[in-house]
Amino acid sequence: MTTSAPPVVLVHGLGSSAEHGWRSAGWLDLIADAGRPVVAPDLLGHGSALAPREPEAYAAMESDLLAAFPAGEIDAVGFSLGAQVLLRIAAREPARFRHLVLIGVGANLFADRGLAARLADAFTDVADPEDLTARLFVQMARSAGNDPLALAAFLRHERPPFTTDEIGHVTCPTLVIIGDRDFAGPADPLVRALPDPRLVVLPGVDHFRATSDFGCIDAALDFLGMSL
């Protein structure tokens, strides 16, 4: 590490939290051990953050997260929802980012909101019992101690899909990490849209195991200059 290395911001996924998603997998300790300042905020509706049950309360999620950033340039790592929020911010404020790591996102960024609607139903106990992905999200949210009605409200706030033009404004080197069994993939459309991409595909890894996979952790920290 050099003395000029910026802080690292970690942003968790849907239904998780900083403690549940990052500390339990060792990320916070590994980054601290490397001598880098680390900030891991809880997104609205998650963890220690407020958990409103009105969809309109989630309209400013990107601005709220940006306000939690340390001053100046940062390195950032986001998983799933966290990756999506960071990508939106990086497209609007590209100068704030030195490096960006996006985990568990890919072709799903350009899809319709069908999954969001299914998950919102699942968090309000009206899910299809055969929908394994929705059931896993609900199980994870419960294990993290989150309010399912707040998560449903977040999912019901309408957001436009990403466009290749928007993603083209992300100027920093960007590492995309995805498991080859992740429903969010393939990563190719996202990688093609990024101006300066790298791609790591994790063999045999699904969406929910990505951030605890050693290959994911090693690739991300190496990309940020913190080889294990």
VENFENVEN-V274407 format. One line per field, one symbol per residue. ss: DSSP state (H for helix, E for strand, L for the rest). phi: phi as a letter, one per 40 degrees, with the letter a starting at -180 (. if undefined). burial: + if it has 9 or more other ideal C-beta (glycine too) atoms within 8 Angstrom, else -. Layout:
ss=???
phi=???
burial=???
This chain:
ss=LLLLLLEEEEELLLLLLHHHHHHLLLHHHHHHHLLLLEELLLLLLLLLLLLLLLHHHHLLHHHHHHHLLLLLLEEEEEELHHHHHHHHHHHHLHHHEEEEEEELLLHHHHLLLHHHHHHHHHHLLLLLLLLHHHHHHHHHHHHLLLLHHHHHHHHHLLLLLLLHHHHLLLLLEEEEEEELLLLLLLLHHHHHHLLLEEEEEELLLLHHHHHHLHHHHHHHHHHLLLLL
phi=.bcccccbbbbccdgbaccccbcccgccccccccgccbbbcccdgbfccdbcbbdccccbdccccdcccccgcbbbbbbfdcccccccccccbcccbcbbbbbgbacccbcccdcdcccdcccbgbccccccdcccccccccccgccccccccdccccbcccbcccccccccdbbbbaccbccccccdcccccccbcbbbbccgbcccbdccccccccccccccgbcc
burial=-----++++++++++++++++++-+-++-+++-+-+-++++++++++-+-+++-+-++--++-+++--++---++++++++++++++++++--+-++-+++++++++++++-+-++++++++++--+---+-++++++-+++-+-+-++++++++++---++-+-+++++-+-+++++++-+-++-+-+++--+--+-++-+--+++-+++-+-++++++++++-+--
